[in-house]
Amino acid sequence: MTVTDGTLLGGRVIYRQPATGHRSGIEPVLLAASVTARRGAYVLEGGSGAGAGLLCLAARVAGVIGIGVEIAAEPLACAEANAAANNAVTLRFVAGDLTDAALELGQIRQFDHAIANPPWHPPGTMSPDTTRELARRAPKSVFANWATALASRVRHHGSLTMVLPAAALPEALAAITAAGCGSVGIFPFWPKPGAAAKLVLVRAVKNGRGPCRLLGGLVLHNPDGSFTPAAEAILRHGEALSWNNAD
C-alpha cells in the first residue's frame, strides 16, 4: 500500500491515508466539528476510513471514547497508524460491515453519539479501485441500512449525525425517521454566498419527538474561493460547529 502523509486541523492531527482510492475531503472534519460530545462520551463512527472524523473529534474533545468501523483493509490500517501517531489512546478502529447485526464492538453496548459519511454516489461505471468503490457508491437502501445500524447502537436521546449531499435529503430523512430518530436538525453548507447548498449535516435524536428544523448553516467560501473565517475556524483551528443554539 502506498500512502501519503499530511495533517488536519492546521497541523494538530497527523494524518496518513492511501495514495489511491477514496481520499478524505472536508466532510469528516465538518462532521467531527458537529458532535456535541464531552469527555468520556462514547462515539461510534460508521465508515471511518483512515480515521479523520474521530481523530478530529478527539483533538477537540479530550477523553472521548471512539470506535470507528471500516470495511476496507487499507484505510483501516491507516486509521490504526494514525491513532498511534496522534497518541489517540481512547480511539479504536475495527474491521467490519456496519450493517452486520453480529458486528462485535467489545463491551460498549450503547453510544452517546453515532456519526457517518455514508457512500452516496448512485450506481454507475465501476471504479477499478475496490476501496474507492466501497467508499463512494451507494448500494440499494444505503441510508435505511446505515441509519438502522447506527440508531440501534445509540442510547435513548443520544444523537445520530450524517453528512450528506443535499439531493439525498428525502431518502435520508425517511430512513432516519424509520430508525426511530426524531427532533431532526438540518444544517446546510453553502459553497459561496448566494449559491445553493450541496452538502448538509443531518442530526437526529434517538426517540426524539421535536419538530424538524432547518438551521442557519454555514457559508464555506468567499467569492474569491478562500475559506470564510467561520469555515477556517472549524477546518483549520478545530473549533466546534455552532448549531445556532439549537441544542
FIDO-76972 format. One line per field, with one value per residue (C-alpha): x, y, z. Coordinates in nm, 3 decimals, m for minus. Layout:
# residues N
c1 [X,...]
c2 [Y,...]
c3 [Z,...]
This chain:
# residues 247
c1 [0.000,0.129,0.030,0.056,0.139,m0.036,m0.213,m0.561,m0.679,m0.387,m0.131,m0.287,m0.366,m0.111,m0.295,m0.186,m0.415,m0.391,m0.246,m0.513,m0.881,m1.115,m0.944,m1.069,m1.226,m1.367,m1.674,m1.530,m1.379,m1.715,m1.884,m1.644,m1.696,m2.072,m2.061,m2.164,m1.964,m1.799,m1.509,m1.598,m1.870,m1.893,m1.890,m1.942,m1.838,m1.960,m1.734,m1.448,m1.194,m0.848,m0.992,m1.026,m1.360,m1.275,m0.922,m1.050,m1.315,m1.057,m0.831,m1.114,m1.268,m1.007,m1.120,m1.393,m1.405,m1.448,m1.488,m1.462,m1.595,m1.433,m1.481,m1.178,m0.838,m0.611,m0.784,m0.836,m0.460,m0.403,m0.661,m0.483,m0.148,m0.298,m0.439,m0.095,0.081,m0.157,m0.146,m0.523,m0.539,m0.917,m0.989,m1.019,m1.079,m1.230,m1.279,m1.634,m1.957,m2.151,m2.483,m2.394,m2.606,m2.345,m2.066,m1.877,m1.769,m1.650,m1.801,m1.967,m2.333,m2.482,m2.319,m2.391,m2.333,m2.315,m2.175,m2.124,m2.037,m2.207,m2.140,m2.398,m2.293,m2.555,m2.465,m2.253,m1.937,m1.743,m1.402,m1.119,m1.021,m1.231,m1.166,m1.284,m1.595,m1.686,m1.641,m1.837,m2.105,m2.439,m2.584,m2.962,m3.123,m2.789,m2.946,m3.205,m2.939,m2.692,m2.949,m3.090,m2.744,m2.628,m2.950,m2.964,m2.641,m2.731,m2.874,m3.210,m3.182,m2.835,m2.760,m2.721,m2.547,m2.473,m2.305,m2.484,m2.540,m2.848,m3.003,m3.011,m3.221,m3.562,m3.434,m3.208,m3.479,m3.721,m3.455,m3.366,m3.732,m3.792,m3.492,m3.666,m3.496,m3.664,m3.609,m3.417,m3.190,m3.072,m2.759,m2.673,m2.331,m2.332,m2.029,m2.036,m2.276,m2.594,m2.511,m2.735,m2.627,m2.476,m2.379,m2.578,m2.549,m2.849,m2.866,m3.145,m3.216,m3.291,m3.661,m3.676,m4.023,m3.939,m4.013,m3.777,m3.579,m3.382,m3.090,m2.879,m2.598,m2.253,m2.102,m1.779,m1.604,m1.566,m1.632,m1.258,m1.264,m1.086,m1.248,m1.464,m1.342,m1.616,m1.512,m1.142,m1.220,m1.357,m1.132,m0.800,m0.837,m1.055,m1.343,m1.686,m1.957,m2.233,m2.582,m2.720,m2.832,m3.037,m2.931]
c2 [0.000,0.344,0.621,0.997,1.179,1.500,1.683,1.803,2.098,2.315,2.056,1.945,1.599,1.381,1.212,0.929,0.792,0.565,0.742,0.596,0.521,0.734,1.040,1.239,1.577,1.833,1.620,1.419,1.733,1.911,1.601,1.584,1.953,1.898,1.642,1.790,1.535,1.576,1.398,1.035,1.024,0.712,0.786,0.540,0.623,0.416,0.401,0.568,0.538,0.647,0.794,1.165,1.211,1.054,1.193,1.548,1.496,1.363,1.660,1.898,1.700,1.522,1.196,1.097,0.721,0.641,0.331,0.352,0.074,0.033,m0.245,m0.174,m0.301,m0.022,0.279,0.074,0.015,0.389,0.469,0.241,0.400,0.749,0.675,0.563,0.862,1.104,0.917,0.883,0.606,0.635,0.562,0.217,0.111,m0.225,m0.416,m0.497,m0.419,m0.158,m0.311,m0.658,m0.710,m0.954,m0.693,m0.711,m0.379,m0.502,m0.402,m0.080,m0.159,0.189,0.501,0.864,0.972,0.800,0.969,0.874,0.999,0.715,0.625,0.811,0.818,0.643,0.326,0.390,0.279,0.083,0.208,m0.046,0.058,m0.155,0.069,0.377,0.193,0.085,0.435,0.619,0.402,0.370,0.020,m0.010,0.119,0.250,0.519,0.285,0.026,0.271,0.466,0.145,0.009,0.329,0.405,0.053,0.122,0.469,0.522,0.687,1.057,1.005,1.168,1.037,1.269,1.220,1.444,1.409,1.567,1.788,1.574,1.274,1.452,1.298,0.941,1.004,1.176,0.892,0.640,0.829,0.858,0.488,0.408,0.568,0.907,1.248,1.613,1.645,1.941,2.014,2.226,2.337,2.429,2.687,2.678,3.059,3.343,3.306,2.955,2.657,2.422,2.099,1.948,1.920,1.783,1.597,1.539,1.348,1.234,0.872,0.864,1.242,1.394,1.751,1.912,1.905,2.230,2.394,2.568,2.868,2.682,2.798,2.962,2.775,3.001,3.368,3.487,3.452,3.083,3.119,2.979,3.215,3.296,3.075,2.782,2.844,2.832,2.479,2.335,2.487,2.569,2.282,2.484,2.331,2.389,2.610,2.464,2.817,2.749,2.456,2.213]
c3 [0.000,m0.098,0.142,0.167,0.489,0.579,0.858,0.955,1.164,1.069,1.173,1.501,1.365,1.186,0.901,0.673,0.404,0.099,m0.203,m0.432,m0.391,m0.184,m0.034,0.262,0.194,0.433,0.511,0.803,0.956,0.944,1.079,1.373,1.450,1.474,1.757,2.091,2.289,2.627,2.795,2.850,2.582,2.365,1.992,1.706,1.350,1.058,0.753,0.938,0.654,0.763,1.082,1.002,1.178,1.512,1.511,1.466,1.733,1.979,1.907,2.005,2.293,2.504,2.657,2.411,2.362,1.996,1.783,1.405,1.182,0.840,0.587,0.365,0.482,0.354,0.512,0.828,0.853,0.810,1.080,1.327,1.242,1.272,1.616,1.731,1.571,1.745,2.077,2.050,2.307,2.354,1.986,1.834,1.475,1.386,1.062,0.969,0.791,0.987,0.879,1.007,1.319,1.450,1.436,1.765,1.918,2.254,2.587,2.467,2.402,2.378,2.236,2.315,1.957,1.619,1.309,0.945,0.600,0.411,0.047,m0.159,m0.525,m0.740,m0.933,m1.240,m1.412,m1.155,m1.050,m1.082,m0.729,m0.493,m0.192,m0.379,m0.496,m0.143,m0.004,m0.274,m0.432,m0.259,m0.261,m0.264,0.057,0.188,0.405,0.553,0.629,0.782,0.983,1.127,1.212,1.378,1.564,1.706,1.894,2.024,2.372,2.440,2.348,2.202,1.867,1.512,1.266,0.897,0.641,0.309,m0.032,m0.029,m0.303,m0.065,0.199,0.120,0.134,0.433,0.639,0.574,0.680,0.998,1.097,1.030,1.252,1.550,1.549,1.555,1.654,1.327,1.258,0.902,0.875,0.517,0.382,0.104,m0.129,m0.167,m0.078,m0.281,m0.405,m0.347,m0.070,m0.199,0.136,0.459,0.809,0.942,1.315,1.490,1.845,1.933,2.027,1.983,1.939,1.842,1.503,1.207,1.185,0.906,1.078,0.991,0.818,0.713,0.404,0.325,0.073,m0.002,m0.359,m0.432,m0.334,0.001,0.314,0.516,0.869,1.018,0.798,0.876,1.247,1.206,0.937,1.041,1.409,1.529,1.668,1.719,1.464,1.601,1.573,1.622,1.979,1.852,2.126]
